[in-house]
């Protein structure tokens, strides 16, 4: 999934909330998951920045080894 696809899905969820197709509790869960995705992207970008500053090669976004 690409980031623009994720944003589109989140916007569709907002539309579903407004139309009553999605329960508020489900919406809170979606927001929580979106926040976790956002936080993980932020951490990965920060790690990439540090690597670049140190003159190291960086992986493609989403390919950071976490093991």
Secondary structure, 3 states (H helix, E strand, C coil): CCHHHHHHHHHHHHHHHHHCCCCHHHHHHHHHHHHHHHHHHHHHHHHHHHHHHCCCCCCCCCCCCCC
